[in-house]
C-alpha cells in the first residue's frame, strides 16, 4: 500500500538526521552513543506518527504489480488503453504505467487479489469496459459489485453495471435458490471504451468473540456521480465468493476470468473500528424565550432526564418557548483532527467541548475543524426554541481524514426535518424550463430541459443555441425550484456529460483560425423559441447573421446518445459550427472522435463536402466545421 506523504517526510528527516550524525562522527568512542541516540529519536518520531492519526487513504501504485498477490499473466500494467466501440471483448493497450488491464485467454484468466486486507473501506476508481464485457469487484473477496457493459439498458437488473450480485444456495427450494440481488436504482453507465467513475462505501460484518453480530453493508455506491445503491444489507456472500465463511478482514478481489476491463486511479480508504461517541447524556428543559444565552446556573429546569443521545423528540416538552441543555461526555478513541457539521432550527444554539465554545450562540450553525487528543471531554449543546414557524431540529455530524461522516446526534431528527424532494419523471417526451447551474458557478437562465422515456436527456441554452449538457438516467430534481422560496433551478438526476461554458454554436469566421466570438453583439442573434413535432419533441429556432436556423436534437437508437442536425434556411459562406471544446480531441477513425480522457465520443454523420478542423483556442482544443446548408453529428456517451 505504501506509506503516506506526511509520514514519509517525517521518516526521511529521521534517516537524514541519523546519517549526518554518524558521518560527522566518523570512528569515535561516542559512535555507539550517537547511534543509540538516533534510534531513540526514531522511536520518538514513530510516536509522533501514531499521535498524528495520519490518513488511511492510499492510491494504489500501478507502476508495477507489487500491490497484488501472485498476479497471473492475464493482468498487465499499461500506459494507455483503447476499447473499440464496435468490437466485442477487445481492449488494446500500450506500454507504460498507471493503468491496470485484464486480458484473459485460455492460458491465463485468474482473479486478482490485493496484498492488503480490509474491513470497512471506501474504494474509488475509474474503470473501462470492453464491448459486451463482464467483470466484478469483490469486497473482502466475497461480496460482488457487478461490472458489465450495460450501455443502452433501460431497466437494469442486479447483473447490470452497479448491481449487487445475487446469492446462490443449492439447498434452498427450487425457484428460491438465487436470491438477494440488488439492481441499481437507475442505469447511468457509459459506452464501452469510456472511463467510468466508481465510489463504493462498504461496512464489513461485525463479530463478537468470533460470532457475527451484524451483517455486512453496502453503505453507498456512486457511478458516474450518481448514487445507485444505498444502505443495502448483505445477508451473506454473493455467488462466486471465495468462501461462504464471513470474516472481519480479507483481500480486495477483481474478477479476471470473464471479460476485458481496465482500471486506473484506484484509491483505498480504510477506517478504524471505533469512532467518537457521546455518553452519559442528560437534558435540562427550561421554559421561556431565550434570545440571548442565559446563565443557566441561576435557573431551575422544568424537566430533567437522562437520554441515549441528543434528540428533540421527547415527551413532556412545550411546542415553543423553551430551551434544551444537553450535557454529557464526548469520547475520542484516537487522537486526530475532526470536522464538525452543525445544523439547528427553531432558534439560536451553541456547542461547547471541553468548556470551550465551538459554535457560538446564534442561528448560523455551520462547519468547523477541531483537534482532540484521545480521551473524554465535557460536552454541552444548547438550543433555544422560540421560532414557531420552525420545527426544532438538531443535527451534528462528525468526520475525519480516516473517518466517514456520520450523525452523532439522533439521525431520525434529520430525517423528519428533511422535506420530500420534487422529482420530475419523463414518462414521455417532456420539456421543463428552468435555471440550470453548471460547474464553475455558471448559471444558465434560459435553459430548456428535454427528457425522454428512454432516459436520454439534454439541456439547450436559448441564449446561445448550444446543447450545454446531456445525461443518461432519470430526468430532473426540481426541489430547488419549488421547495421553500425556491431559486428557479433544477438539477439532472442522471450521469451528466457537460460541454463547457455556454457559447454560440454558430459563428461567422474570416478563416478557420479566427477567434470564436461568444457575445451575440453584432451577430443579429434572436431566439425564436421552439416548435413541437407530433411526438412533442422540440425543434429550436433562431435568427443569426440574417439567416434562419433550425436546431434539432433527437435520441439515437438503443439509447446510445443524441443526434443533432443544424439547418440554415439560406446557404451561407464563412459560417462555422463549433462541435466540441475539450482538452484533448483525438480522431480515431475518419469522422469519429474521442473527447478528453475517453469522456465521450463524437461522430460526424452527414457533413457533405465540409472538412472538420481541430484547432487550438484559449488553451483548449476545438472541433469546428463549416456549414452551408445542413450538418448532422452524434454524441455517444
C-alpha positions as CSV (number, residue, x, y, z in Angstrom):
1,X,0.0,0.0,0.0
2,X,2.9,2.4,0.6
3,X,3.3,5.0,3.3
4,X,1.5,8.3,3.1
5,X,3.3,11.6,2.3
6,X,3.3,13.1,5.7
7,X,4.8,10.0,7.4
8,X,7.3,9.6,4.6
9,X,8.6,13.2,5.2
10,X,9.0,12.6,8.9
11,X,10.8,9.3,8.4
12,X,13.1,10.8,5.8
13,X,14.0,13.6,8.3
14,X,14.9,10.8,10.8
15,X,17.1,9.0,8.3
16,X,18.9,12.1,7.3
17,X,19.4,13.2,10.9
18,X,21.0,9.8,11.8
19,X,23.1,9.8,8.6
20,X,24.6,13.2,9.4
21,X,25.3,12.4,13.0
22,X,27.1,9.2,12.1
23,X,29.1,10.7,9.1
24,X,30.2,13.7,11.2
25,X,31.4,11.4,14.0
26,X,33.4,9.0,11.9
27,X,35.1,6.4,14.1
28,X,34.8,7.8,17.6
29,X,34.3,6.5,21.1
30,X,30.9,8.2,21.2
31,X,29.8,6.5,17.9
32,X,27.8,3.9,19.8
33,X,26.2,6.5,22.0
34,X,25.1,8.6,19.0
35,X,23.8,5.5,17.2
36,X,21.6,4.7,20.2
37,X,20.5,8.4,20.3
38,X,19.4,8.1,16.7
39,X,17.3,5.1,17.4
40,X,15.8,6.8,20.4
41,X,14.9,9.7,18.1
42,X,13.4,7.2,15.7
43,X,11.2,5.8,18.5
44,X,10.1,9.3,19.3
45,X,9.3,10.0,15.7
46,X,7.2,6.9,15.4
47,X,5.3,8.0,18.5
48,X,4.6,11.3,16.7
49,X,3.4,9.4,13.6
50,X,0.9,7.5,15.8
51,X,-0.3,10.6,17.6
52,X,-0.9,12.4,14.3
53,X,-3.7,9.9,13.4
54,X,-2.5,10.1,9.8
55,X,-5.0,9.4,6.9
56,X,-5.5,5.9,5.9
57,X,-6.2,6.9,2.3
58,X,-3.8,5.3,-0.2
59,X,-3.7,5.4,-4.0
60,X,-2.5,2.0,-5.3
61,X,0.8,2.0,-7.1
62,X,0.2,1.0,-10.6
63,X,3.7,1.3,-11.9
64,X,4.2,-2.4,-11.1
65,X,2.0,-5.3,-9.9
66,X,3.5,-5.1,-6.5
67,X,0.2,-4.2,-4.8
68,X,-1.2,-7.6,-5.8
69,X,-0.7,-11.2,-4.6
70,X,0.8,-13.5,-7.3
71,X,-0.8,-11.9,-10.4
72,X,-1.2,-14.2,-13.4
73,X,-0.3,-13.4,-17.0
74,X,-3.8,-12.0,-17.9
75,X,-3.1,-8.9,-15.8
76,X,-0.9,-6.1,-17.2
77,X,0.3,-2.6,-16.3
78,X,-0.2,-0.2,-19.2
79,X,0.3,3.5,-20.1
80,X,-2.9,3.9,-22.3
81,X,-5.8,1.7,-23.4
82,X,-8.4,1.7,-26.1
83,X,-11.6,-0.3,-26.4
84,X,-13.2,-0.3,-29.9
85,X,-16.8,0.7,-29.6
86,X,-17.7,-1.7,-32.4
87,X,-15.5,-4.7,-31.5
88,X,-16.7,-7.2,-28.8
89,X,-14.4,-8.3,-25.9
90,X,-11.4,-6.3,-27.1
91,X,-9.1,-3.8,-25.3
92,X,-5.7,-2.8,-26.7
93,X,-3.0,-1.2,-24.7
94,X,0.4,0.4,-25.0
95,X,3.3,0.0,-22.6
96,X,3.7,2.4,-19.7
97,X,2.3,2.8,-16.1
98,X,-0.8,3.9,-14.3
99,X,-3.4,1.6,-15.8
100,X,-4.3,-2.0,-14.7
101,X,-5.6,-4.2,-17.6
102,X,-7.2,-7.6,-17.7
103,X,-6.9,-9.6,-20.9
104,X,-8.0,-13.1,-20.1
105,X,-7.3,-16.0,-22.5
106,X,-7.4,-19.8,-22.4
107,X,-3.9,-19.9,-20.8
108,X,-4.4,-17.3,-18.1
109,X,-7.7,-16.0,-16.7
110,X,-7.4,-15.9,-12.9
111,X,-8.8,-13.3,-10.5
112,X,-6.6,-10.6,-8.9
113,X,-6.2,-10.2,-5.1
114,X,-4.7,-7.3,-3.3
115,X,-1.9,-7.9,-0.8
116,X,-3.7,-5.7,1.8
117,X,-6.8,-6.9,3.6
118,X,-9.7,-4.6,4.6
119,X,-12.6,-4.3,6.8
120,X,-14.6,-1.0,6.5
121,X,-13.4,0.6,3.3
122,X,-14.1,3.4,0.8
123,X,-13.0,2.4,-2.7
124,X,-12.8,4.9,-5.5
125,X,-11.6,4.0,-9.1
126,X,-12.1,4.5,-12.8
127,X,-12.9,1.5,-14.9
128,X,-13.3,0.9,-18.7
129,X,-15.4,-1.9,-20.1
130,X,-14.8,-3.5,-23.5
131,X,-17.9,-4.0,-25.6
132,X,-20.1,-6.8,-24.1
133,X,-17.5,-7.4,-21.3
134,X,-18.2,-8.7,-17.8
135,X,-16.2,-8.4,-14.6
136,X,-16.8,-7.7,-10.9
137,X,-15.3,-6.2,-7.8
138,X,-15.4,-8.5,-4.7
139,X,-15.2,-6.7,-1.4
140,X,-13.3,-8.9,1.0
141,X,-13.3,-11.4,-1.9
142,X,-17.0,-12.2,-1.0
143,X,-19.5,-9.5,-1.9
144,X,-19.6,-8.7,-5.6
145,X,-20.4,-5.4,-7.2
146,X,-21.1,-6.1,-10.9
147,X,-19.1,-4.6,-13.8
148,X,-20.8,-5.0,-17.1
149,X,-21.2,-3.3,-20.4
150,X,-24.8,-2.2,-19.8
151,X,-24.9,0.6,-22.4
152,X,-28.4,1.1,-23.6
153,X,-30.2,-0.9,-20.9
154,X,-33.3,0.9,-19.7
155,X,-34.4,-1.2,-16.7
156,X,-31.2,-2.5,-15.1
157,X,-31.0,-5.8,-13.1
158,X,-28.7,-7.0,-10.4
159,X,-26.5,-8.4,-13.1
160,X,-26.0,-5.0,-14.8
161,X,-23.4,-2.3,-14.1
162,X,-23.5,-1.3,-10.5
163,X,-25.7,-4.2,-9.4
164,X,-25.1,-6.2,-6.2
165,X,-24.8,-9.7,-7.5
166,X,-27.3,-12.4,-6.3
167,X,-26.6,-15.1,-3.7
168,X,-26.9,-18.7,-4.6
169,X,-27.9,-21.6,-2.3
170,X,-28.5,-25.1,-3.8
171,X,-30.0,-26.2,-0.5
172,X,-33.0,-23.8,-0.9
173,X,-36.2,-24.9,-2.6
174,X,-36.2,-24.8,-6.4
175,X,-37.1,-21.4,-7.6
176,X,-35.7,-19.8,-4.5
177,X,-32.0,-20.7,-4.9
178,X,-31.0,-17.4,-6.4
179,X,-31.9,-14.5,-4.1
180,X,-30.9,-11.2,-2.6
181,X,-29.5,-9.5,-5.7
182,X,-30.0,-5.7,-5.9
183,X,-30.4,-3.8,-9.2
184,X,-29.0,-0.3,-9.3
185,X,-31.6,2.5,-8.9
186,X,-31.1,3.5,-12.5
187,X,-28.7,2.8,-15.3
188,X,-26.1,5.6,-15.6
189,X,-23.4,3.5,-17.2
190,X,-21.4,4.8,-20.2
191,X,-20.5,3.4,-23.5
192,X,-17.7,0.8,-23.9
193,X,-14.3,2.4,-24.1
194,X,-15.2,5.4,-21.9
195,X,-13.8,5.8,-18.4
196,X,-16.5,5.3,-15.7
197,X,-16.1,6.5,-12.1
198,X,-17.0,4.4,-9.1
199,X,-17.2,5.4,-5.4
200,X,-18.0,2.5,-3.1
201,X,-18.5,2.7,0.7
202,X,-18.5,-0.7,2.4
203,X,-19.1,-1.7,6.0
204,X,-17.7,-5.1,7.0
205,X,-19.6,-7.6,9.1
206,X,-19.3,-7.2,12.8
207,X,-18.1,-10.0,15.2
208,X,-18.0,-10.5,18.9
209,X,-15.9,-13.4,20.2
210,X,-16.0,-14.9,16.7
211,X,-19.8,-14.8,16.3
212,X,-21.3,-12.5,13.7
213,X,-23.4,-9.8,15.3
214,X,-24.1,-7.6,12.2
215,X,-24.3,-8.3,8.5
216,X,-22.0,-6.5,6.0
217,X,-23.5,-3.5,4.3
218,X,-23.0,-1.6,1.1
219,X,-23.4,1.9,2.5
220,X,-23.3,3.7,-0.8
221,X,-22.3,3.2,-4.4
222,X,-21.9,6.1,-6.8
223,X,-21.5,5.5,-10.5
224,X,-20.5,8.5,-12.7
225,X,-21.6,10.9,-9.9
226,X,-25.0,9.3,-9.3
227,X,-26.0,7.3,-6.2
228,X,-27.2,3.9,-7.4
229,X,-27.1,1.8,-4.2
230,X,-27.6,3.0,-0.6
231,X,-27.6,1.2,2.8
232,X,-28.0,-2.3,1.4
233,X,-27.7,-5.1,4.0
234,X,-25.8,-8.2,2.7
235,X,-27.2,-11.3,4.3
236,X,-24.2,-13.3,3.2
237,X,-21.5,-13.7,0.5
238,X,-22.7,-13.4,-3.1
239,X,-22.4,-16.1,-5.8
240,X,-18.8,-16.6,-6.8
241,X,-17.4,-15.8,-3.3
242,X,-14.0,-17.2,-2.3
243,X,-15.7,-18.6,0.8
244,X,-19.1,-18.8,2.4
245,X,-17.5,-18.0,5.8
246,X,-17.5,-14.4,6.6
247,X,-14.6,-12.7,8.5
248,X,-13.7,-9.2,9.7
249,X,-10.9,-8.6,7.1
250,X,-9.9,-10.0,3.8
251,X,-8.3,-9.0,0.4
252,X,-10.0,-7.0,-2.3
253,X,-10.6,-9.1,-5.4
254,X,-11.1,-8.2,-9.0
255,X,-12.7,-10.8,-11.3
256,X,-10.3,-11.9,-14.1
257,X,-12.0,-14.9,-15.7
258,X,-14.8,-13.2,-17.6
259,X,-14.0,-10.2,-19.8
260,X,-11.6,-7.5,-20.7
261,X,-11.6,-4.5,-18.4
262,X,-9.2,-1.7,-17.4
263,X,-8.7,0.3,-14.1
264,X,-6.9,3.4,-13.0
265,X,-6.8,5.8,-10.1
266,X,-7.6,3.2,-7.5
267,X,-7.9,4.9,-4.1
268,X,-8.5,2.9,-0.9
269,X,-9.5,4.5,2.4
270,X,-9.6,2.2,5.4
271,X,-11.4,3.1,8.6
272,X,-10.8,2.4,12.3
273,X,-13.0,0.1,14.3
274,X,-14.0,2.8,16.8
275,X,-15.3,6.3,16.3
276,X,-16.1,9.2,18.6
277,X,-19.3,8.9,20.6
278,X,-21.4,10.6,23.3
279,X,-22.0,9.0,26.7
280,X,-23.8,9.8,30.0
281,X,-26.1,12.2,28.2
282,X,-28.8,14.2,30.0
283,X,-31.1,17.1,29.2
284,X,-32.4,20.0,31.2
285,X,-35.5,21.8,29.8
286,X,-36.1,25.5,30.7
287,X,-39.3,27.2,29.9
288,X,-39.2,30.7,28.3
289,X,-38.0,32.7,25.4
290,X,-34.2,33.0,25.4
291,X,-33.0,35.2,22.6
292,X,-29.6,35.7,24.4
293,X,-27.7,32.9,26.1
294,X,-28.8,32.8,29.7
295,X,-26.8,31.9,32.8
296,X,-28.5,28.5,33.3
297,X,-26.9,28.0,36.8
298,X,-29.3,30.6,38.1
299,X,-32.4,29.0,36.5
300,X,-34.4,26.0,37.6
301,X,-35.3,23.5,34.8
302,X,-38.9,22.4,34.4
303,X,-37.7,18.9,33.4
304,X,-34.6,16.8,33.7
305,X,-33.9,13.4,32.3
306,X,-31.2,11.0,31.0
307,X,-31.2,10.3,27.3
308,X,-29.3,7.9,25.0
309,X,-28.3,10.7,22.5
310,X,-29.0,14.3,21.6
311,X,-32.7,14.4,20.4
312,X,-35.6,16.9,20.2
313,X,-38.1,14.0,20.2
314,X,-39.0,13.9,23.8
315,X,-42.4,13.7,25.6
316,X,-43.4,16.5,28.0
317,X,-41.7,19.4,26.4
318,X,-43.6,22.5,25.2
319,X,-44.1,23.1,21.5
320,X,-42.4,26.5,21.7
321,X,-40.7,28.9,24.1
322,X,-38.2,26.6,25.8
323,X,-34.5,25.9,26.0
324,X,-32.9,22.5,25.9
325,X,-29.5,22.0,27.6
326,X,-27.8,18.7,26.6
327,X,-24.8,17.6,28.7
328,X,-22.5,14.6,28.6
329,X,-19.2,13.3,27.6
330,X,-17.6,13.2,24.1
331,X,-15.4,10.0,23.9
332,X,-12.4,10.3,21.5
333,X,-10.9,6.8,20.9
334,X,-7.9,8.1,18.9
335,X,-6.3,11.5,18.6
336,X,-6.9,13.5,15.5
337,X,-8.4,16.4,13.6
338,X,-12.2,16.3,13.4
339,X,-14.7,18.0,11.1
340,X,-17.9,19.1,12.8
341,X,-21.1,19.9,10.7
342,X,-23.8,21.5,12.9
343,X,-27.3,22.3,11.8
344,X,-30.1,23.6,14.1
345,X,-33.6,25.1,13.6
346,X,-36.0,26.7,16.0
347,X,-33.8,29.4,17.5
348,X,-30.2,30.1,18.5
349,X,-27.9,27.2,19.5
350,X,-24.4,26.7,20.8
351,X,-21.9,23.8,21.3
352,X,-19.1,23.7,23.9
353,X,-16.5,20.9,24.0
354,X,-14.1,20.8,27.0
355,X,-15.8,24.0,28.2
356,X,-14.7,25.9,25.0
357,X,-17.2,27.4,22.6
358,X,-17.1,25.6,19.3
359,X,-20.2,27.1,17.8
360,X,-21.4,30.5,19.3
361,X,-25.0,31.1,20.5
362,X,-26.7,32.0,17.2
363,X,-28.8,30.6,14.3
364,X,-25.9,30.1,11.9
365,X,-24.5,26.6,12.9
366,X,-22.0,25.7,10.2
367,X,-18.8,23.7,9.8
368,X,-15.5,23.8,11.8
369,X,-12.4,21.7,12.5
370,X,-11.0,20.9,15.9
371,X,-8.0,18.9,17.2
372,X,-8.7,16.5,20.0
373,X,-6.4,14.1,21.8
374,X,-7.6,10.6,22.8
375,X,-9.8,10.9,25.9
376,X,-13.1,12.1,27.4
377,X,-14.3,15.7,27.1
378,X,-17.2,17.6,28.7
379,X,-19.8,18.2,26.0
380,X,-22.7,20.7,26.1
381,X,-25.2,21.7,23.4
382,X,-28.0,24.3,23.9
383,X,-30.9,25.0,21.7
384,X,-33.4,27.8,22.4
385,X,-36.7,27.1,20.6
386,X,-38.9,30.2,20.1
387,X,-39.5,30.4,16.3
388,X,-43.0,29.0,16.0
389,X,-42.7,28.6,12.2
390,X,-39.7,26.2,12.5
391,X,-39.6,22.6,13.7
392,X,-37.0,22.1,16.4
393,X,-34.0,20.4,14.7
394,X,-30.6,19.3,15.8
395,X,-28.1,17.6,13.6
396,X,-24.4,17.1,14.5
397,X,-22.2,15.3,12.1
398,X,-18.5,14.3,12.6
399,X,-15.9,13.2,10.1
400,X,-12.1,13.0,9.8
401,X,-9.5,12.0,7.2
402,X,-9.9,8.4,8.2
403,X,-13.5,8.6,9.4
404,X,-16.7,8.7,7.3
405,X,-19.1,11.5,8.1
406,X,-21.8,10.2,10.5
407,X,-24.5,11.7,12.6
408,X,-23.6,11.7,16.3
409,X,-26.9,13.1,17.3
410,X,-30.3,11.4,16.7
411,X,-30.4,10.6,13.0
412,X,-34.2,10.4,13.0
413,X,-34.5,14.1,13.7
414,X,-32.7,14.9,10.5
415,X,-34.9,12.6,8.5
416,X,-38.1,14.2,10.0
417,X,-36.9,17.7,9.2
418,X,-36.0,16.9,5.6
419,X,-38.7,17.7,3.0
420,X,-39.6,15.3,0.3
421,X,-37.8,16.2,-3.0
422,X,-39.8,17.3,-6.1
423,X,-38.7,14.9,-8.8
424,X,-39.8,15.2,-12.4
425,X,-40.2,11.9,-14.3
426,X,-40.2,11.8,-18.0
427,X,-42.7,9.1,-18.8
428,X,-42.9,10.5,-22.3
429,X,-41.2,13.3,-24.2
430,X,-41.1,16.0,-21.6
431,X,-39.9,19.7,-21.5
432,X,-39.2,21.8,-18.4
433,X,-37.8,25.3,-18.5
434,X,-35.6,26.4,-15.5
435,X,-32.4,27.9,-14.5
436,X,-29.5,25.4,-14.8
437,X,-26.3,25.6,-12.7
438,X,-23.2,24.3,-14.4
439,X,-19.7,23.6,-12.8
440,X,-17.8,26.7,-12.1
441,X,-20.8,28.6,-10.7
442,X,-22.2,29.3,-14.1
443,X,-26.0,29.7,-14.2
444,X,-27.9,29.3,-17.5
445,X,-31.0,31.5,-17.2
446,X,-32.8,30.3,-20.4
447,X,-32.4,26.6,-20.1
448,X,-34.8,24.2,-21.8
449,X,-34.5,20.7,-20.4
450,X,-35.7,17.9,-22.7
451,X,-36.4,14.4,-21.2
452,X,-37.3,11.1,-22.8
453,X,-39.0,7.9,-21.5
454,X,-35.8,6.1,-22.6
455,X,-33.9,8.2,-20.1
456,X,-31.5,10.0,-22.5
457,X,-31.9,13.7,-21.8
458,X,-30.3,17.1,-22.7
459,X,-30.4,20.8,-21.9
460,X,-30.5,23.5,-24.5
461,X,-29.5,27.1,-23.9
462,X,-31.8,29.5,-25.7
463,X,-29.3,32.4,-25.3
464,X,-26.6,30.7,-27.3
465,X,-28.2,28.0,-29.3
466,X,-26.0,25.4,-27.6
467,X,-26.6,21.9,-26.2
468,X,-24.9,22.5,-22.9
469,X,-25.2,19.0,-21.4
470,X,-26.6,15.5,-21.9
471,X,-27.3,12.8,-19.4
472,X,-28.4,9.3,-19.1
473,X,-30.7,8.3,-16.3
474,X,-33.7,9.9,-14.6
475,X,-34.9,13.4,-15.6
476,X,-34.9,16.3,-13.1
477,X,-34.8,17.2,-9.4
478,X,-36.9,20.4,-9.3
479,X,-36.7,20.7,-5.5
480,X,-34.5,23.9,-5.7
481,X,-37.3,25.4,-7.8
482,X,-40.3,24.6,-5.6
483,X,-39.2,23.9,-2.0
484,X,-39.5,26.9,0.3
485,X,-38.9,30.2,-1.6
486,X,-37.2,28.4,-4.5
487,X,-34.5,29.7,-6.8
488,X,-35.9,28.7,-10.1
489,X,-33.3,26.0,-10.8
490,X,-33.4,22.2,-11.4
491,X,-30.8,19.5,-11.4
492,X,-30.3,16.4,-13.6
493,X,-30.8,13.2,-11.8
494,X,-28.6,11.1,-14.1
495,X,-24.9,10.9,-15.1
496,X,-24.1,14.2,-16.8
497,X,-21.7,15.0,-19.6
498,X,-21.0,18.7,-19.7
499,X,-19.8,20.6,-22.8
500,X,-18.1,23.6,-21.2
501,X,-19.1,27.2,-20.8
502,X,-22.1,28.1,-22.9
503,X,-21.1,29.9,-26.1
504,X,-22.6,30.5,-29.5
505,X,-22.9,27.3,-31.5
506,X,-22.5,29.2,-34.8
507,X,-20.1,31.9,-35.8
508,X,-19.0,33.7,-38.9
509,X,-15.3,33.4,-39.3
510,X,-13.0,35.0,-41.8
511,X,-10.8,31.9,-41.7
512,X,-10.6,28.6,-39.7
513,X,-8.1,30.1,-37.2
514,X,-10.2,33.2,-36.4
515,X,-11.2,33.7,-32.7
516,X,-14.6,32.3,-31.7
517,X,-17.0,35.0,-30.6
518,X,-19.1,34.2,-27.5
519,X,-21.0,37.5,-27.4
520,X,-24.1,37.9,-29.5
521,X,-23.4,41.6,-30.2
522,X,-23.2,42.2,-33.9
523,X,-24.5,38.8,-34.8
524,X,-28.2,39.6,-35.0
525,X,-28.9,36.7,-32.7
526,X,-32.6,36.4,-31.8
527,X,-34.1,33.3,-30.2
528,X,-37.4,32.3,-31.8
529,X,-38.1,29.6,-29.2
530,X,-39.1,26.1,-30.4
531,X,-41.9,24.2,-32.1
532,X,-43.0,20.7,-31.2
533,X,-43.5,17.8,-33.6
534,X,-46.2,15.1,-33.4
535,X,-44.2,13.3,-30.6
536,X,-43.8,16.5,-28.6
537,X,-40.1,16.8,-29.5
538,X,-38.8,20.4,-29.8
539,X,-37.0,21.9,-32.8
540,X,-35.2,25.1,-31.7
541,X,-35.2,28.2,-34.0
542,X,-33.2,31.4,-34.0
543,X,-32.1,34.1,-36.4
544,X,-28.4,35.0,-36.8
545,X,-26.3,36.9,-39.4
546,X,-29.5,37.5,-41.4
547,X,-30.3,33.7,-41.6
548,X,-32.9,31.5,-40.1
549,X,-31.5,28.5,-38.2
550,X,-33.3,25.3,-37.1
551,X,-31.6,23.2,-34.5
552,X,-32.9,19.6,-33.9
553,X,-31.6,17.1,-31.3
554,X,-33.1,13.6,-31.2
555,X,-32.2,10.4,-29.2
556,X,-30.2,7.8,-31.0
557,X,-31.4,4.3,-31.4
558,X,-30.7,1.9,-28.5
559,X,-30.1,4.9,-26.1
560,X,-26.6,5.3,-27.4
561,X,-26.7,9.1,-27.2
562,X,-28.2,12.0,-29.2
563,X,-28.0,13.1,-32.8
564,X,-28.1,16.8,-33.7
565,X,-29.0,18.4,-37.0
566,X,-28.4,22.1,-37.7
567,X,-30.1,23.6,-40.8
568,X,-29.7,27.1,-42.4
569,X,-32.6,28.4,-44.4
570,X,-30.3,30.1,-46.9
571,X,-26.9,28.8,-48.0
572,X,-24.1,30.9,-46.5
573,X,-20.3,31.3,-46.7
574,X,-17.9,31.6,-43.8
575,X,-20.4,30.1,-41.3
576,X,-19.0,27.6,-38.9
577,X,-20.4,25.3,-36.2
578,X,-18.4,24.6,-33.0
579,X,-19.0,20.9,-32.4
580,X,-16.8,20.5,-29.3
581,X,-14.3,22.1,-27.0
582,X,-12.0,19.8,-24.9
583,X,-8.5,19.5,-23.5
584,X,-7.9,16.6,-25.9
585,X,-9.7,15.8,-29.2
586,X,-8.5,12.6,-30.9
587,X,-9.7,11.4,-34.3
588,X,-9.5,7.6,-34.0
589,X,-11.1,6.9,-37.4
590,X,-12.5,9.1,-40.2
591,X,-15.1,11.4,-38.7
592,X,-15.0,9.6,-35.3
593,X,-13.5,11.3,-32.3
594,X,-12.8,10.7,-28.6
595,X,-13.0,13.7,-26.3
596,X,-10.8,14.4,-23.4
597,X,-9.6,11.3,-21.5
598,X,-12.2,8.9,-23.0
599,X,-15.1,11.1,-21.7
600,X,-17.4,10.8,-24.8
601,X,-17.5,10.1,-28.5
602,X,-18.4,12.5,-31.3
603,X,-19.4,11.1,-34.8
604,X,-19.9,13.1,-38.0
605,X,-22.9,11.6,-39.7
606,X,-23.7,14.0,-42.6
607,X,-21.5,16.9,-43.4
608,X,-21.4,16.9,-47.2
609,X,-18.1,18.1,-48.5
610,X,-17.2,20.1,-45.4
611,X,-13.8,19.5,-43.8
612,X,-13.6,19.5,-40.0
613,X,-10.9,21.5,-38.3
614,X,-9.2,20.7,-34.9
615,X,-7.6,23.9,-33.7
616,X,-6.2,25.5,-30.5
617,X,-8.2,28.2,-28.8
618,X,-7.7,29.7,-25.4
619,X,-5.6,26.7,-24.2
620,X,-8.1,24.1,-25.4
621,X,-8.8,22.2,-28.5
622,X,-11.9,23.0,-30.6
623,X,-13.6,20.9,-33.3
624,X,-15.3,23.3,-35.8
625,X,-17.0,22.6,-39.1
626,X,-18.0,24.9,-42.0
627,X,-21.7,24.8,-42.7
628,X,-23.5,26.0,-45.9
629,X,-26.9,24.3,-45.6
630,X,-27.0,21.4,-43.1
631,X,-24.9,19.2,-40.9
632,X,-25.7,16.2,-38.7
633,X,-23.5,14.7,-36.0
634,X,-23.9,12.5,-33.0
635,X,-22.7,12.5,-29.4
636,X,-22.3,9.0,-28.0
637,X,-21.8,8.6,-24.2
